Amino acid sequence: MTRILLVDSYDVVRCGLKVLLRQGKDLAVCGEAADGIDAIRKSDELRPDIIIADFRLPGANGIILTRRVLKAHPEQKILIFACVESQPAIRDLLRAGIQGLVSRTEPAVEVLNAIEALENNRTYFTSAIQMSIIAEFLSPHIPARETDPHDRLTPRQEEVTQLLVEGKVTKEIASILDITVKTAATHRAAVMRKLGAHNLAQMTLKAISQGIIDVPKLPSRFDLIAGGAAQPRRETFARAAA
């Protein structure tokens, strides 16, 4: 029996995944988590065989989750739902050692295919993910942050950057990354210096423009259920006022 931990901030998505997993063979959901921090804790407590998680998670995104879990439990397998447009995020997930990536736009059966591959110690990247990886590899454009090795952010500094953009303060970052507050503050200062930013707003803009962080998108629950594209918030308000 393969034990699976489901991680998504939306309860309706986790419920849908449980229904899907019933179609698989010898699959059991051993636990659920609604954020990255709880997922890391439950990976310690429950020791699942496979963790299925969305990339965009409160507290710790898919990159942080992958790094932390595989460092503590290299035997565990992780399958992440990623957005093919976010090539920097996919690149960092690969560097973190991710074993499975499924695009949000592909058929649900791909999840079952991925689980079967991970059960047999094989990696699994859906066709859309593979095309995204190839497209970045063949791209003639080199991200600005890779032009000077001395100005590159370390993996830890990238994690700190993502958490800062998510609104976390230094003490919270230290707790999430399991480092001291002083170390977290040092990383924050290094990020600001390397990006040439004088405040959080400047840092955010530079990190996004250089592809360092994943830009969060916040779909509505209706969009997640219906599978439709999220409408711009201002358009929704305009309709409500009409």
C-alpha positions, -999 to 999 in steps of 0.1 A, spaced: 0 0 0 14 34 -11 8 61 16 2 95 3 2 130 19 -20 156 1 -10 192 4 -31 221 -10 -45 252 6 -80 245 -8 -100 218 9 -121 212 -23 -89 204 -42 -78 178 -16 -113 163 -17 -110 160 -55 -76 144 -53 -90 118 -28 -117 109 -53 -91 105 -81 -68 84 -60 -96 58 -54 -92 49 -91 -56 39 -84 -44 6 -71 -33 2 -34 -32 39 -27 -41 53 7 -42 89 19 -23 90 52 -28 127 59 -35 162 46 -20 196 50 -32 231 39 2 248 40 39 241 34 49 243 70 23 217 81 33 195 52 70 195 63 59 186 98 36 158 87 63 144 64 83 138 96 53 125 116 35 104 90 64 93 68 44 91 36 57 73 5 46 101 -18 37 138 -12 14 154 -37 14 192 -34 5 224 -52 35 247 -59 19 278 -44 15 271 -7 12 294 23 42 294 46 66 273 23 62 270 -14 70 239 -35 107 246 -37 111 250 1 90 220 7 110 198 -17 144 209 -3 133 205 33 116 171 29 143 155 7 170 167 30 154 150 60 138 121 41 155 114 8 134 82 4 102 101 1 89 111 -33 73 144 -42 49 153 -69 42 190 -75 15 207 -95 33 235 -114 25 262 -139 43 257 -172 46 295 -176 68 297 -145 100 284 -159 122 298 -131 101 279 -106 104 246 -126 141 251 -129 145 256 -91 123 225 -84 146 204 -106 176 217 -88 159 209 -55 156 172 -66 119 171 -75 109 136 -88 75 145 -104 59 175 -120 24 177 -135 10 208 -152 -23 221 -138 -37 221 -174 -32 184 -181 -57 155 -176 -62 141 -141 -50 107 -153 -15 122 -154 -15 122 -116 -21 84 -115 6 79 -142 30 100 -121 23 81 -89 30 48 -107 63 61 -120 73 74 -85 64 40 -70 89 24 -94 116 49 -85 113 68 -118 109 105 -124 78 118 -142 74 150 -160 43 155 -181 46 166 -218 37 202 -210 64 204 -183 90 188 -206 82 213 -233 87 241 -208 120 227 -197 132 224 -233 120 259 -242 140 274 -214 171 253 -223 169 265 -260 161 301 -251 189 325 -262 181 348 -234 201 344 -202 185 357 -170 202 388 -156 209 371 -123 232 345 -140 254 370 -158 276 375 -128 283 345 -105 291 369 -76 256 384 -78 237 352 -79 214 344 -50 221 312 -32 192 286 -29 187 298 7 186 334 -3 160 326 -30 139 309 -3 142 340 19 132 362 -10 101 342 -17 91 344 19 97 381 22 75 387 -9 48 366 8 48 390 37 68 370 62 89 389 88 124 378 98 113 359 128 88 339 108 113 332 81 138 319 107 111 295 120 100 283 86 136 276 74 148 263 107 176 289 111 184 315 136 168 350 134 203 364 130 210 342 101 177 351 85 185 387 89 219 382 73 203 365 43 178 393 40 205 419 39 225 399 13 194 396 -9 188 434 -7 225 441 -15 227 417 -45 195 429 -60 204 466 -54 172 472 -35 167 497 -7 133 485 4 109 455 1 90 470 -28 122 474 -49 133 439 -40 100 424 -51 100 442 -84 136 432 -91 131 396 -80 100 392 -103 117 409 -133 148 386 -129 126 355 -126 139 347 -90 105 342 -75 72 328 -86 45 355 -90 15 344 -69 -19 340 -86 -50 337 -65 -78 319 -83 -112 318 -67 -128 286 -54 -152 286 -83 -123 286 -108 -107 257 -90 -139 237 -91 -150 246 -126 -115 245 -140 -120 279 -157 -96 308 -160 -98 333 -132 -113 366 -142 -96 399 -133 -108 412 -99 -118 446 -113 -140 429 -140 -158 410 -113 -165 442 -93 -177 459 -125 -202 431 -131 -214 433 -95 -220 470 -98 -238 468 -131 
